[in-house]
Amino acid sequence: MTIYMYVLAYKMNGKFWALTDKEKENVNSNIIHFINNYRKNLISIKYYKSIRHDNDILIWSASDMPINLEGLKEGINSAIGIYGKSEYSMFSLYEHSPYVNATNSLEDTLKTDPKKYFVVYPMSKDREWYLINYEERKKILAGHIGTARSDKESPGIISYTTYSFGLGDQEFVVLYELDDLAAWSHVTEKLREVMARKWIINEAPIFVGIYNGDKLVI
């Protein structure tokens, strides 16, 4: 089964922020009601309040059918109505890495409860990376993976590398679930030292979400 991932970032507008608390609760309820009714069409869906200045909601979903992800977008657009719009999206394939021997079910990795925080960003590499022979690339990435896994602050950080070649403006979409933002930042800083960083040319914008249950915009 092919798994597609989709991240949507929504920005609420001035009309929304001018509403009363009760009216905001109604908009929030409309969004959550739609999501709960639509879950049956998806492998997974998680949602977060966004820390970024240019969006307020992050929606992370997965499905084996792209049309279901499009339907999710349309439904959320309708639920939000005149009070906001999607400002950014990332679409990708969730597949086993060609550099790691893994046999676990990718679908099962998505069927978990949300952690406290969510981090996601697009990533692209320099063309020179793809001209390196496979075995050398595998060795370089083994160093990256080993550094990440051995760091004392890495337990509790779950990573997902997904692929966007020909599907988006980036080559990869990288996603993380975690419970400690400081630990995440420290591990990220440590990984700046590994050789694999040499070929990365873009990792922006970075989105950070906070899981707040069903309180997305209240």
Secondary structure as UniProt FT lines:
FT   STRAND          3..12
FT   HELIX           14..17
FT   HELIX           21..38
FT   HELIX           39..41
FT   STRAND          44..50
FT   TURN            53..54
FT   STRAND          57..63
FT   HELIX           66..80
FT   HELIX           81..83
FT   STRAND          84..94
FT   TURN            98..99
FT   HELIX           106..110
FT   STRAND          117..125
FT   HELIX           127..130
FT   HELIX           134..150
FT   TURN            152..153
FT   TURN            155..156
FT   STRAND          158..163
FT   TURN            165..167
FT   STRAND          172..178
FT   HELIX           181..191
FT   TURN            192..193
FT   HELIX           195..199
FT   STRAND          200..202
FT   STRAND          207..210
FT   TURN            213..214
//
